[in-house]
Amino acid sequence: MSVLKQTEKIRSIVVSVLCRKNRRFQSEPVFAMERCIEKENNLTRVLLTEIFTNGLCLVTYPCYNEEQRNLSDICLDSLLRLLYLVEPEFDFVSCLDEYSVYAYPVSRFSRDVSDEDIISDYVNNFNDEDPVRKYTIEEFLSYINDECFDDLGYWVRLLR
């Protein structure tokens, strides 16, 4: 899995934990990603005052304009700091235990097949000769480390 995909997985975990309940802050400084016309992203320092369960947050810009934004627009570094503030005991390892590694054959699936199709094929065992396989993260890592995984014959996806 690429670093970008891993980062997005971490971001989605952090956002889902922060959005479990409405939260209020005393103007917590965070950095928000701003999309510019030139297709470059800039970081703007804003003050976060509230997080809502629907994935939105309330931020105030330096010129005191208040605005609702998607929590996923907040820089990952800032999100991790917020997570530590509200849940200092949060354990990523136990959170990752909710995930499984699905290996699905290149011969039967395109790389961008939907998560639902992968899980459905695994549950219904559609093909005995070239099945979708499910591993715990530890099992999968041991197969990789022992060089027992056919990385040319299978796509891999981390799914909940």
C-alpha positions as CSV (number, residue, x, y, z in Angstrom):
1,M,0.0,0.0,0.0
2,S,1.4,3.4,-0.9
3,V,2.3,6.0,1.7
4,L,-0.5,8.2,0.4
5,K,-3.1,5.4,0.8
6,Q,-1.8,4.6,4.3
7,T,-2.0,8.3,5.2
8,E,-5.6,8.4,4.0
9,K,-6.5,5.3,6.1
10,I,-5.0,6.9,9.2
11,R,-6.9,10.2,8.4
12,S,-10.2,8.3,8.0
13,I,-9.6,6.5,11.3
14,V,-8.8,9.7,13.2
15,V,-11.8,11.6,11.6
16,S,-14.2,8.7,12.5
17,V,-13.0,8.7,16.1
18,L,-13.2,12.5,16.4
19,C,-16.7,12.5,14.9
20,R,-18.1,9.9,17.4
21,K,-19.7,12.7,19.3
22,N,-20.0,16.5,19.1
23,R,-17.0,18.2,20.7
24,R,-16.3,21.8,21.7
25,F,-12.9,23.4,22.0
26,Q,-11.5,26.7,23.3
27,S,-10.3,27.9,19.9
28,E,-7.8,25.1,19.2
29,P,-5.3,26.2,16.5
30,V,-5.1,23.8,13.5
31,F,-4.0,24.0,9.9
32,A,-6.6,23.6,7.1
33,M,-5.8,22.7,3.5
34,E,-6.9,25.3,1.0
35,R,-7.3,24.6,-2.7
36,C,-6.0,27.4,-4.9
37,I,-6.7,28.2,-8.5
38,E,-3.2,27.0,-9.5
39,K,-4.1,23.5,-8.2
40,E,-1.6,23.9,-5.3
41,N,-2.6,23.2,-1.8
42,N,-1.8,25.8,0.9
43,L,-2.1,25.4,4.7
44,T,-3.9,28.1,6.6
45,R,-3.8,28.4,10.3
46,V,-7.4,28.5,11.7
47,L,-9.0,28.1,15.1
48,L,-11.2,25.1,15.5
49,T,-14.1,25.5,17.9
50,E,-16.4,22.6,17.3
51,I,-16.5,19.1,15.7
52,F,-19.9,17.7,14.7
53,T,-20.9,14.0,14.3
54,N,-21.6,14.5,10.5
55,G,-17.9,15.1,9.8
56,L,-18.0,18.9,9.7
57,C,-16.2,21.3,12.0
58,L,-16.5,24.9,12.8
59,V,-13.4,27.0,12.2
60,T,-12.5,30.7,12.5
61,Y,-10.1,32.3,10.0
62,P,-7.6,35.0,11.1
63,C,-9.9,37.7,9.9
64,Y,-12.6,36.3,12.2
65,N,-14.8,34.8,9.5
66,E,-16.4,31.7,10.9
67,E,-17.0,28.8,8.5
68,Q,-18.0,25.1,8.5
69,R,-15.5,22.8,6.9
70,N,-15.0,19.1,6.4
71,L,-12.9,17.7,9.2
72,S,-11.0,15.8,6.6
73,D,-9.7,19.2,5.2
74,I,-7.7,19.6,8.4
75,C,-4.0,18.7,8.2
76,L,-3.3,15.2,9.5
77,D,-0.8,16.5,12.0
78,S,-3.4,18.8,13.5
79,L,-6.0,15.9,13.6
80,L,-3.6,13.7,15.4
81,R,-3.0,16.4,18.0
82,L,-6.7,16.9,18.5
83,L,-7.2,13.1,18.9
84,Y,-4.5,13.1,21.6
85,L,-6.2,16.0,23.3
86,V,-9.7,14.3,23.4
87,E,-8.6,10.7,23.7
88,P,-5.1,10.4,25.0
89,E,-5.4,6.7,25.6
90,F,-6.5,6.0,22.0
91,D,-4.7,2.9,20.6
92,F,-4.2,2.6,16.9
93,V,-3.2,-1.0,17.1
94,S,-6.5,-2.1,18.6
95,C,-8.3,0.1,16.0
96,L,-6.4,-1.7,13.2
97,D,-7.6,-5.0,14.7
98,E,-11.0,-4.1,13.2
99,Y,-9.4,-4.3,9.7
100,S,-8.6,-7.3,7.6
101,V,-6.4,-7.7,4.6
102,Y,-8.2,-9.0,1.5
103,A,-6.1,-10.4,-1.3
104,Y,-8.1,-10.6,-4.5
105,P,-6.9,-12.2,-7.8
106,V,-5.6,-10.0,-10.6
107,S,-7.0,-12.6,-13.0
108,R,-10.6,-12.0,-11.9
109,F,-10.7,-8.4,-10.6
110,S,-9.5,-5.0,-11.7
111,R,-7.5,-3.0,-9.2
112,D,-10.3,-0.5,-8.6
113,V,-13.1,-3.1,-7.9
114,S,-15.4,-2.0,-5.1
115,D,-14.9,-3.1,-1.5
116,E,-18.4,-4.6,-1.6
117,D,-17.5,-6.9,-4.6
118,I,-14.4,-8.1,-2.8
119,I,-16.2,-8.9,0.4
120,S,-19.1,-10.5,-1.4
121,D,-16.8,-12.7,-3.4
122,Y,-15.0,-13.8,-0.2
123,V,-18.3,-14.5,1.7
124,N,-20.0,-16.4,-1.1
125,N,-16.8,-18.2,-2.2
126,F,-17.6,-17.7,-5.9
127,N,-14.4,-19.3,-7.2
128,D,-12.6,-22.3,-5.6
129,E,-9.6,-22.2,-8.0
130,D,-8.8,-18.5,-7.5
131,P,-10.5,-17.4,-4.3
132,V,-10.5,-14.0,-2.5
133,R,-8.5,-14.5,0.6
134,K,-8.8,-12.8,4.0
135,Y,-6.0,-12.4,6.5
136,T,-5.5,-10.6,9.8
137,I,-2.8,-7.9,9.6
138,E,-0.4,-10.1,11.5
139,E,-1.0,-13.1,9.2
140,F,-0.5,-11.1,6.1
141,L,2.7,-9.5,7.4
142,S,4.1,-12.9,8.2
143,Y,3.3,-14.2,4.7
144,I,5.1,-11.2,3.3
145,N,8.1,-11.5,5.5
146,D,8.4,-15.3,4.8
147,E,8.1,-14.5,1.1
148,C,5.0,-16.8,0.8
149,F,2.6,-14.3,-0.7
150,D,2.0,-14.2,-4.5
151,D,2.2,-10.4,-4.9
152,L,2.1,-10.7,-8.7
153,G,-1.2,-12.7,-8.7
154,Y,-3.2,-10.7,-6.1
155,W,-4.2,-7.2,-5.5
156,V,-4.4,-6.3,-1.8
157,R,-6.7,-4.1,0.1
158,L,-7.2,-3.2,3.8
159,L,-10.9,-3.3,4.7
160,R,-13.0,-3.0,7.8
